[in-house]
Amino acid sequence: MEQFESVFTAKESAEIAKEFTRLKDTCYLDHAGTTLYADSQIRAVGDCLTGSLFCNPHTSRTTEDLLDQVRFRVLRHFGTRPSEYGLVFTSGTTGALRLVAECFDFGDEGTFVYTRDNHTSVLGMRAVVGTERIVPIGREDLRGGRSTGGGKPSLVVFPAQCNFNGFKYPLELVEDIQRNGLAGFDGDRFHVCLDAASFVSTNALDLTKHQPSFVCVSFYKIFGFPTGLGALLVHRSAQNLLKKRYYGGGTIKIAMAGRNFHVKRDSLADQFEDGTVPFTSIISLLQGFETLERLVPASGELSSIDRVSRHTFALGRYCYQRLRGLRHANSNSVVKLYHDTEFEDRGSQGGIVNFNVLHEDGSFVGFAEVAYMASVHNVVLRTGCFCNPGACQRLLELTDEDVLKQFNAGHVCGDANDLIGGQPTGSVRVSFGYMSRREDVDRLVEMVEKCYVKKMTANGLTRKQIVSNYKNYDQPKLKMICLFPIKSCGAYKITTSWPLCHRGLKHDREFVIVDENGVVMTQKKLVEMCLIKPKIDLKTNELILTYPAMENFTLSMELLSNESQSIKLCQTKVCQDNVQAIDCGDEVANW
């Protein structure tokens, strides 16, 4: 039985809803991609920046002191203090992981180990780590060994929470591995680099209980704003393992131009934050913390982020249960879920649900089709492999040969090539934040029901029945051609002949509508485009635009010929291709 009990009071839910009125009729379910910033949060950031003068921190001690306050606030959020952890601001989790990869000193051939269920940014560390001993392991192999201490400096990287399906790794592994080594790797002394980006977005990371040598986070995952800002938290006992070669402005005590001589600064942040940090973005984190704690206040022993964790887990479980309960008329499941838990325990599962939709015969619906139908219903979700090829391959049960076969068939990361040989190349992911509601889950499920649940089973005709009952069934006749002169708009239906050109049907997909930035508009952005019904008069060479409750607009296509002296060219992008187009003018744009 699907159950959902709200963690927030009715008053708290109402206050949160006021902050996100810009959602209007949109159901946003991609908080694992980025959560949303609150209206008052952005206003507070604006007031802060316009109400004070913030100089370059290399110029102003005031700005530098404020940045230190932000460092303390971030460390407090993670339950630690400057005496235990140093904090280096980075461009994000990816930047933090790269910093560790480039700077970790493996000494005399230590080992770099990573779990396969890692983000692509972790896989990229393989290209720059300072060791040839690189070993991938399965999640089941991530356990403590029997080391007695000492050994070659080595690094193991795993996520606190899998961004593919929300599985939470036991954080007790941190102490076990750093104290006892990694099973199967005798002679190595392991330090843990924890990719906490997905985890900290909706969960409390207490660094007094679990103390990995390195922690990587991104702040937009927590607050929605600012983007392009993250942090590397370095345990004081491990900071000497980072050997940085490059140095930029602000990181040295002295540098000589004529001699290859320099001396680095003493503090970790001063050594690793090259150049001017994005100080206005860093300062805006204070408004992020304030907004989160105001909208989701601590209650009893539960902190703000603890309550967010309970809320998102409850929504995830409710969504999981509702999707799992969907059935076609023939009792077959409507979705295939890709999970390592059944949402029994918040300690092992976060607020992420991953699935693919199934036809009544058990065959897969492509994730690109699901994404399109979701956009038509104003539901924002994520599809693909979510930059986690290892988890994607394991849960979709693909072999290495399958993955290579899909690549050779034309599939690449991020494309819409969703089914190859009937097998999915990715899946659908929905995820929740503190501003998510039960109604969001209900709307997602209603969309799946409306578009894909088969309510009744029809009995198909056999070939013998078709032959005996339908004369001339094997003599098809073309009754209509649907021409689409404008991309993503309605069809012009033709029941007579139509000329061909070197591109196919003449005038088919010859026009596009672009926004004020020159970006091509589609029904994914504006469903109402389907109501624009173009017509073409070949005799007068005119394009006639129709739309309900509006006067028709007639555009002469003579003016668009390359011979015209008054044409205005513009650049845009269609289906990933850069194209040069002809601007049809302000009059039709105003229409």
VENKA-V273131 format. One record per pair of residues at least 12 apart in sequence whose ideal C-beta (glycine too) atoms are under 10 Angstrom apart, sorted by the first residue. I is the first residue (numbers start at 1). J is the second residue. Records with the same first field share a line. If there is no record, write none. Layout:
# VENKA-V273131
I->J, J
This chain:
# VENKA-V273131
1->321, 325
2->317, 318, 319, 320, 321, 322, 323, 324, 325, 441, 442, 445
3->314, 317, 318, 321
4->314, 315, 317, 318, 319, 321, 322, 437, 438, 441, 442
5->310, 314, 318, 438
6->310, 311, 314, 315, 437, 438
7->296, 299, 302, 306, 307, 308, 309, 310, 311, 312, 313, 314, 315, 434
8->295, 296, 297, 299, 307, 308, 310, 311, 434, 437
9->297, 299
12->295, 296, 297, 299, 307, 311, 434
13->295, 311, 435, 437, 438
15->38, 40, 294, 295, 296
16->38, 295, 296, 433, 434, 435, 436, 437
17->435, 437
18->38, 39, 40, 295
19->36, 37, 38, 39, 40, 41, 42, 291, 294, 295, 435
20->36, 37, 38, 39, 433, 435, 436, 437
21->39
22->36, 39
23->36, 378, 380, 435, 440
24->378
25->377, 378, 443
26->377, 378, 379, 380, 440
27->374, 377, 378, 379, 380, 381, 430, 436, 437, 439, 440, 441, 442, 443, 444, 446, 447
28->378, 379, 380, 381, 430, 431, 432, 433, 435, 436, 440
29->315, 319, 353, 374, 379, 380, 381, 382, 428, 429, 430, 431, 432, 433, 436, 440, 441, 443, 444
30->379, 380, 381, 382, 383, 429, 430, 431, 432, 433
31->201, 202, 221, 224, 312, 315, 351, 352, 380, 382, 430, 431, 432, 433, 434, 435, 436
32->161, 163, 164, 165, 166, 197, 198, 201, 202, 221, 312, 350, 351, 352, 354, 382, 386, 429, 430, 431, 432, 433
33->163, 201, 220, 221, 380, 381, 382, 386, 429, 431
34->201, 218, 220, 221, 222, 223, 224, 225, 227, 433
35->201, 202, 220, 221, 222, 223, 224, 225, 292, 308, 312, 431, 432, 433, 434, 435, 436
36->223, 224, 225, 433, 434, 435, 436
37->220, 223, 224, 225, 226, 227, 284, 287, 288, 291, 435
38->223, 224, 225, 287, 288, 291, 292, 294, 295, 434, 435
39->291
40->287, 290, 291, 294, 295
41->223, 224, 225, 284, 287, 288, 289, 290, 291, 292, 294, 295
42->224, 225, 284, 287, 291
43->287, 291
44->284, 286, 287, 288, 290, 291, 294
45->225, 226, 280, 281, 283, 284, 285, 286, 287, 288, 291
46->284, 287
47->287
48->280, 283, 284, 286, 287
49->280, 283, 284, 287
52->66, 283
54->66, 67, 279, 280, 283
55->279
56->250, 276, 277, 279
57->250, 273, 276, 277, 279, 282
58->249, 250, 275, 276, 277, 279
59->276
60->279
63->277, 279, 280, 282, 283
64->277, 279
66->279, 282, 283, 286
67->89, 269, 273, 277, 279, 282, 283, 285
68->82, 87, 269
69->282, 283, 286
70->87, 89, 231, 279, 282, 283, 284, 285, 286, 289
71->85, 86, 87, 88, 89, 231, 269, 282, 285
72->87
73->285, 286, 288, 289, 290
74->87, 89, 217, 219, 231, 233, 282, 285, 286, 289
75->87, 207, 231, 233
76->289
77->200, 204, 205, 207, 217, 222, 285, 288, 289, 292, 293, 303, 304, 305
78->196, 200, 204, 205, 206, 207, 208, 215, 217, 231, 233, 305
79->204, 205, 206, 207, 208, 209, 210, 303
80->205, 206, 207, 208, 211, 215, 233, 235
81->207, 208
82->236, 267, 268, 269
83->236
84->207, 208, 211, 233, 235, 236, 237
85->207, 211, 212, 213, 214, 215, 231, 232, 233, 234, 235, 236, 238, 239, 268
86->232, 233, 234, 235, 236, 238, 239, 242, 267, 268, 269, 271, 272
87->215, 217, 231, 232, 233, 234, 268, 269, 272, 273
88->230, 231, 232, 233, 234, 239, 242, 267, 268, 269, 270, 271, 272, 273, 277
89->219, 229, 230, 231, 232, 269, 272, 273, 277, 278, 279, 281, 282, 285
90->216, 217, 218, 228, 229, 230, 231, 232, 272, 273, 277
91->218, 227, 228, 229, 230, 278
92->121, 197, 216, 217, 218, 219, 220, 221, 227, 228, 229, 230, 231
93->119, 121, 122, 159, 195, 196, 197, 198, 200, 215, 216, 217, 218, 219, 221, 230, 231, 232
94->119, 120, 121, 122, 124, 195, 197, 216, 218, 230, 387
95->121, 216, 218, 228, 229, 230, 231, 232
96->121, 193, 195, 196, 197, 214, 215, 216, 217, 218, 230, 231, 232, 233, 234
97->118, 119, 121, 122, 123, 124, 125, 157, 193, 195, 197, 214, 216, 230, 232
98->121, 124, 125, 127, 128, 216, 232
99->214, 216, 232, 234, 242, 244, 272
100->122, 125, 128, 129, 155, 157, 191, 193, 213, 214, 216, 232, 234, 238, 241, 242
101->121, 122, 124, 125, 126, 127, 128, 129, 130, 155, 157, 193
102->125, 128, 129, 130, 242, 243, 244, 245, 246
103->128, 129, 130, 232, 241, 242, 243, 244, 245, 246, 271, 272
104->125, 128, 129, 130, 131, 153, 154, 155, 191, 193, 213, 214, 238, 241, 242, 243
105->130, 131, 153, 155, 240, 241, 242, 243
106->129, 130, 131, 132, 133, 152, 153, 154, 155, 188, 241, 243
107->130, 131, 151, 152, 153, 154, 189, 241
108->131, 152, 153
109->130, 131, 132, 133, 152, 153, 154, 188
110->129, 130, 131, 133, 151, 152, 153, 154, 155, 185, 187, 188, 189, 190, 191, 241
111->129, 131, 132, 133, 134, 135, 151, 152, 153, 154, 155, 156, 182, 185, 187, 188, 189, 190
112->125, 126, 129, 130, 131, 132, 133, 134, 135, 136, 154, 155, 156, 157, 193
113->133, 134, 135, 136, 137, 141, 142, 154, 155, 156, 157, 158, 177, 182, 184, 185, 188, 190
114->126, 129, 134, 135, 136, 137, 142, 155, 156, 157, 158, 159, 193, 195, 390
115->136, 137, 138, 139, 140, 141, 142, 156, 157, 158, 159, 162, 169, 195, 390, 391
116->136, 137, 138, 139, 141, 158, 388, 389, 390, 391, 393, 394
117->138, 139, 142, 158, 159, 162, 163, 164, 165, 167, 169, 340, 388, 389, 390, 391, 392, 393, 394, 395
118->136, 157, 158, 159, 162, 163, 195, 387, 388, 389, 390, 391
119->157, 159, 162, 163, 164, 195, 197, 198, 216, 386, 387, 388, 389, 390, 391
120->385, 386, 387, 388, 389, 390, 413
121->157, 195, 197, 216, 387
122->157, 158, 159, 193, 195, 216, 387, 388, 390
123->136, 157, 387, 388, 389, 390
125->155, 157, 193
129->155, 157
130->155, 243
131->152, 153, 154, 155
133->152, 154, 185, 188
135->154, 156, 182, 184, 185
136->390
137->156, 158, 182, 183, 184, 185
138->390, 394
139->158, 162, 167, 169, 340, 390, 391, 394
141->182, 183, 184
142->156, 158, 169, 170, 173, 176, 177, 182, 183
143->170, 173, 176, 177, 180, 182, 183, 184
144->172, 173, 174, 175, 176, 177, 178, 179, 180, 181, 182, 183, 190
145->176, 177, 179, 180, 181, 182, 183, 184, 185, 186, 188, 190
146->180, 181, 183, 186
147->177, 178, 179, 180, 181, 182, 183, 185, 186, 187, 188, 189, 190
148->180, 181, 186
149->179, 180, 181, 189
150->181, 187, 188, 189
151->181, 185, 186, 187, 188, 189, 190
152->185, 187, 188, 189, 190
153->188, 189, 190, 191, 238, 241
154->177, 181, 182, 185, 187, 188, 189, 190, 191
155->188, 190, 191, 192, 193, 213, 214, 238, 241
156->173, 174, 177, 178, 181, 182, 185, 188, 190, 191, 192, 193, 194, 212, 213
157->191, 192, 193, 194, 195, 212, 214, 216
158->173, 174, 177, 192, 193, 194, 195, 212
159->194, 195, 196, 197, 198, 199, 216, 388, 391
160->174, 194, 195, 196, 197, 198, 199, 200, 203, 205, 210, 212, 215, 216, 217, 350
161->195, 196, 197, 198, 199, 200, 201, 202, 203, 205, 348, 349, 350, 351, 352
162->195, 198, 199, 339, 340, 349, 350, 352, 354, 386, 388, 390, 391, 395
163->195, 197, 198, 199, 201, 221, 350, 352, 354, 382, 386, 387, 388, 391, 429, 431
164->198, 338, 339, 340, 352, 354, 385, 386, 387, 388, 389, 390, 391, 392, 394, 395, 427, 429
165->316, 337, 338, 339, 340, 341, 349, 350, 352, 353, 354, 355, 386, 388, 391, 392, 395, 427, 429, 431
166->198, 199, 202, 312, 313, 316, 320, 339, 340, 341, 343, 348, 349, 350, 351, 352, 353, 354, 429, 431, 432
167->339, 340, 341, 348, 349, 350, 352, 354, 391, 395
168->198, 199, 203, 340, 341, 345, 346, 347, 348, 349, 350
169->194, 195, 199, 348
170->210, 347, 348
171->192, 194, 196, 199, 205, 206, 209, 210, 211, 212, 347
172->209, 210
173->192, 194, 210, 212
174->191, 192, 194, 207, 209, 210, 211, 212, 213, 215
175->192, 209, 210, 211, 212
176->192
177->190, 191, 192, 212
178->190, 191, 192, 210, 211, 212, 213, 235, 237, 238
190->213
191->212, 213, 214, 235, 237, 238, 241
192->210, 211, 212, 213, 214, 215, 235, 238
193->212, 213, 214, 215, 216, 232, 234, 238
194->207, 210, 211, 212, 213, 214, 215, 216, 217, 233
195->214, 215, 216, 217
196->212, 214, 215, 216, 217, 218, 221, 231, 233
197->215, 216, 217, 218, 219, 220, 221, 222, 230
198->217, 218, 221, 350, 352, 386, 388, 431
199->215, 217, 221, 309, 350
200->215, 216, 217, 218, 219, 221, 222, 305
201->217, 218, 219, 220, 221, 222, 223, 224, 305, 308, 309, 312, 350, 351, 352, 431, 433, 434
202->221, 222, 305, 308, 309, 310, 311, 312, 313, 316, 350, 351, 352, 431, 432, 433, 434, 436
203->305, 306, 308, 309, 310, 312, 313, 346, 347, 350, 351
204->302, 303, 304, 305, 306, 307, 308, 309
205->217, 233, 305
206->303, 306
207->233, 235
211->233, 235, 236, 237, 238
212->233, 234, 235, 238
213->233, 234, 235, 236, 237, 238, 239, 241, 242
214->232, 233, 234, 235, 238, 239, 241, 242
215->231, 232, 233, 234, 235
216->230, 231, 232, 233
217->229, 230, 231, 232, 233
218->230, 231
219->231, 281, 282, 284, 285, 288, 289
220->281, 288
221->433
222->285, 288, 289, 292, 305, 308, 433
223->284, 285, 287, 288, 289, 291, 292
224->288, 291, 292, 433, 435
225->281, 284, 285, 287, 288, 291
226->278, 280, 281, 282, 283, 284, 285, 287, 288
227->281
228->278, 281
229->277, 278, 281, 282, 284, 285
231->269, 282, 285
232->268, 269, 272
233->268
234->268, 269, 272
236->268
239->267, 268, 271, 272
240->268
242->268, 271, 272
244->264, 271, 272, 274
246->274
247->262, 263, 264, 265, 271, 272, 274
248->272, 273, 274, 275, 276
249->273, 274, 275, 276
250->265, 269, 270, 271, 273, 274, 275, 276, 277
251->264, 265, 267, 269, 270, 271, 272, 273, 274, 275
252->264, 265, 270, 271
253->265, 266, 270
289->304
292->304, 305, 308, 434
293->305
295->308, 434, 435
296->308, 311, 434, 435
304->434
305->434
306->346
307->434
308->351, 432, 433, 434, 435
309->346, 347, 350, 351, 434
310->346, 351
311->351, 432, 433, 434, 435, 436, 437
312->346, 350, 351, 352, 431, 432, 433, 434, 436
313->343, 345, 346, 347, 349, 350, 351, 352, 432
314->343, 346, 351, 432, 438
315->351, 353, 430, 431, 432, 433, 434, 436, 437, 438, 440, 441
316->339, 343, 346, 349, 350, 351, 352, 353, 430, 431, 432, 436, 441
317->341, 342, 343, 344, 346, 349, 351, 353, 441
318->343, 353, 432, 438, 441, 442, 445
319->343, 351, 352, 353, 355, 430, 431, 432, 436, 438, 440, 441, 442, 444, 445
320->335, 337, 339, 341, 342, 343, 349, 351, 352, 353, 354, 355, 430, 441
321->342, 343, 353, 441
322->335, 353, 441, 442, 444, 445, 446, 448, 449
323->335, 336, 337, 353, 355, 357, 428, 430, 441, 444, 445, 448
324->336, 337, 339, 342, 343, 353, 355
325->445
326->357, 358, 445, 448, 449, 452, 453
327->360, 453, 454
328->358, 359, 360, 361, 362, 452, 453, 454, 455, 456, 457
329->360, 453, 454, 455, 456, 457, 458
330->360, 361, 362, 454, 456, 457
331->360
332->358, 359, 360, 361, 362, 454
333->355, 357, 358, 360, 362
334->355, 357, 358, 359, 360, 365, 445, 448, 449, 452, 453, 454
335->353, 354, 355, 356, 357, 358, 365, 370, 427, 428, 445, 448, 452
336->354, 355, 356, 357, 358, 362, 364, 395, 396, 424, 427
337->353, 354, 355, 356, 395, 427
338->353, 354, 355, 356, 391, 392, 394, 395, 396, 397, 424, 427, 428, 429
339->352, 353, 354, 355, 395
340->391, 394, 395
350->431, 432
351->430, 431, 432, 433, 434, 436
352->382, 386, 429, 430, 431, 432
353->381, 428, 429, 430, 431, 432, 441, 444
354->382, 386, 391, 392, 395, 426, 427, 428, 429, 430, 431
355->367, 370, 427, 428, 429, 430, 448
356->370, 383, 396, 418, 419, 424, 426, 427, 428
357->369, 370, 373, 424, 427, 428, 448, 451, 452, 453
358->452
359->452, 454
360->452, 453, 454, 455, 456, 457
361->454
363->419, 422, 423
364->396, 418, 419, 422, 423, 424, 427
365->418, 419, 424, 428, 448, 451, 452
366->383, 416, 417, 418, 419, 420, 422, 424, 425, 426
367->381, 382, 383, 384, 385, 416, 418, 419, 424, 425, 426, 427, 428, 429
368->383, 384, 415, 416, 417, 418, 419, 425, 426, 428
369->383, 416, 418, 419, 451, 452
370->383, 418, 427, 428, 447, 448, 451, 452
371->383, 384, 416, 418, 428, 524
372->416, 451, 522, 523, 524
373->447, 448, 450, 451, 452
374->428, 430, 443, 444, 447, 448, 451, 524
375->522, 523, 524, 525, 527
376->447, 451, 523, 524, 527, 530
377->443, 444, 446, 447, 448, 450, 451, 527
378->443, 447, 527
379->430, 440, 443, 444, 446, 447, 448
380->430, 440
381->428, 429, 430, 431, 444, 447
382->426, 427, 428, 429, 430, 431
383->414, 416, 418, 426, 427, 428, 429
384->413, 414, 415, 416, 418, 425, 426, 427, 428, 429
385->413, 414, 424, 425, 426, 427, 429
386->413, 426, 427, 429, 431
387->413, 414
388->429
389->403, 413, 426
391->427
392->413, 424, 425, 426, 427
395->427
396->423, 424, 425, 426, 427
397->423
398->423, 424, 425
402->420, 421, 423, 425
403->425
405->420, 421, 423
406->419, 420, 421, 423, 424, 425, 426
407->420, 425
408->420
409->421, 425
411->425, 426
412->425
413->425, 426
414->426
415->576
416->575
428->444, 448
430->444
478->495
479->495
480->493, 494, 495, 496
481->493, 494, 495, 496, 497, 498, 505, 508
482->494, 505, 508
483->498, 505, 506, 507, 508, 509, 510, 534, 535, 536
484->505, 507, 508, 509, 510, 511, 534
485->505, 506, 507, 508, 509, 510, 511, 533, 534, 535, 536, 543, 544, 545, 557
486->507, 509, 510, 511, 512, 513, 521, 529, 532, 533, 534, 543, 545
487->509, 510, 511, 512, 513, 520, 521, 522, 523, 529, 574, 575
488->509, 512, 513, 520, 521, 522, 523, 524, 525, 526, 527, 529, 530, 532
489->509, 511, 512, 513, 521, 522, 523, 528, 529, 530, 531, 532, 533, 534, 545, 547
490->529, 530, 531, 532, 533, 534, 535, 546, 547
491->530, 533, 534
492->507, 508, 533, 534, 535, 536, 543, 544
493->533, 535
494->536
498->536, 538
499->538
506->536, 538
507->534, 536, 538, 541, 543, 557
508->536
509->574, 575
510->534, 536, 543, 557, 560, 581
511->534, 543, 545, 555, 557, 560, 581, 582, 584, 588
512->572, 573, 574, 579, 581
513->526, 529, 532, 584, 588, 589
514->570, 571, 572, 573, 574, 581, 583, 589
515->572
516->589
517->572
518->570, 571, 572, 573, 581, 583
519->572, 573
520->572, 573, 574, 575, 579, 581
522->574
528->547, 548
529->547
531->546, 547, 548, 549, 550
532->545, 546, 547, 548, 550, 553, 591
533->545, 546, 547, 548, 552
534->546, 547, 553, 555
535->552, 554
536->557
537->554, 557
538->557
540->554, 556, 557, 558
541->556, 557, 558, 559, 560, 561
542->554, 555, 556, 557, 558
543->555, 556, 557, 560, 584, 588
545->588, 591
547->591
550->591
551->591
552->591
553->587, 588, 590, 591
554->588
555->584, 585, 587, 588, 591
556->584
557->584
559->582, 584, 585
560->581, 582, 583, 584, 585
561->582
562->582
564->582
566->585
567->582, 583, 584, 585
568->581, 582, 583, 584, 585, 586
569->581, 582, 583
570->582, 583, 584
